[in-house]
């Protein structure tokens, strides 16, 4: 009785027919010849690299997305803090200068104009 420690090719590989455009076939054949690979080895290698690249992109996209969301949240918090500071400064100006209602409306108009220009 013979015992094999490794799997046979039939266990590790699956055969299937593939139809591809002639120009792609010729390009793959040329690349395989240049690397001294069989056409099969060339295709398997390229498919494997493509799938690994997709996995890498997917993993890193999630990391980048999380970093972006954290930065976006921090920017939002910074803008809210700056806005609160500006509003508090305006309140202090109003209290310390004894401004009239018309002065306050003018300040608010100026602030709205500045905010609109920054966003535009």
C-alpha positions in Angstrom: 0.0 0.0 0.0 1.5 3.3 -1.1 0.9 6.4 1.1 1.2 9.9 -0.5 2.0 12.9 1.8 1.1 15.4 -0.8 -2.1 16.0 -2.7 -2.3 15.0 -6.3 -2.8 17.7 -9.0 -6.4 16.6 -9.4 -7.0 17.5 -5.7 -5.3 20.9 -5.9 -6.4 22.1 -9.3 -9.7 22.3 -11.2 -9.8 22.3 -15.0 -12.2 24.5 -17.1 -12.4 25.9 -20.5 -11.8 29.5 -21.1 -12.6 31.6 -24.1 -10.6 34.9 -24.4 -10.1 37.3 -27.2 -7.3 36.4 -29.6 -5.4 39.6 -29.0 -5.4 38.9 -25.2 -4.4 35.3 -25.8 -1.4 36.5 -27.9 -0.4 39.1 -25.3 -0.5 36.5 -22.6 1.5 34.0 -24.7 4.1 36.7 -25.4 4.4 37.5 -21.7 4.5 33.8 -20.7 7.3 33.2 -23.2 9.3 36.2 -22.0 9.1 34.8 -18.4 9.7 31.2 -19.5 6.3 30.3 -18.0 3.6 28.1 -19.4 0.5 29.9 -20.5 -1.3 28.3 -17.6 1.3 29.5 -15.1 1.1 33.0 -16.5 -2.6 33.2 -16.2 -2.7 31.7 -12.7 0.0 34.1 -11.5 -1.8 37.1 -13.0 -5.2 36.1 -11.5 -3.6 35.5 -8.1 -1.9 39.0 -8.2 -5.2 40.6 -9.2 -7.2 39.0 -6.4 -4.5 39.8 -3.8 -4.4 43.4 -5.1 -8.2 43.6 -4.7 -8.0 42.1 -1.1 -5.2 44.6 -0.3 -7.3 47.5 -1.7 -10.4 46.4 0.2 -8.5 46.1 3.5 -6.7 49.5 3.1 -9.8 51.2 1.9 -11.6 50.4 5.2 -8.5 51.8 7.1 -8.5 55.0 4.9 -12.2 55.4 5.3 -12.0 55.2 9.1 -9.1 57.7 9.2 -11.1 60.1 6.9 -14.2 59.8 9.1 -12.1 60.5 12.2 -10.6 63.6 10.5 -13.9 64.8 9.3 -15.4 64.4 12.8 -12.4 66.3 14.3 -12.8 69.1 11.7 -16.5 69.3 12.5 -15.7 69.6 16.3 -13.0 72.2 15.6 -15.5 74.2 13.5 -18.2 74.0 16.2 -15.6 75.1 18.8 -14.5 78.0 16.6 -18.1 79.0 16.0 -18.9 78.8 19.7 -15.8 80.9 20.5 -16.8 83.5 17.9 -20.3 83.7 19.3 -19.0 84.1 22.8 -16.7 86.9 21.7 -19.6 88.6 20.0 -21.7 88.2 23.2 -18.9 89.8 25.2 -18.6 92.6 22.7 -22.3 93.3 23.0 -22.2 93.3 26.8 -19.0 95.3 27.1 -19.8 97.9 24.4 -23.5 98.5 25.2 -24.4 97.9 21.5 -27.8 98.7 20.2 -30.1 96.2 18.5 -29.2 97.7 15.2 -25.4 97.3 15.9 -26.0 93.6 16.8 -28.0 93.1 13.5 -25.1 94.7 11.6 -22.6 92.3 13.3 -24.8 89.3 12.4 -25.1 90.4 8.8 -21.3 90.9 8.5 -20.8 87.4 10.0 -23.3 85.8 7.6 -21.5 87.5 4.6 -18.1 86.2 5.9 -19.5 82.7 6.4 -21.1 82.7 2.9 -17.9 83.8 1.3 -15.9 81.1 3.1 -18.2 78.4 1.9 -18.5 79.7 -1.6 
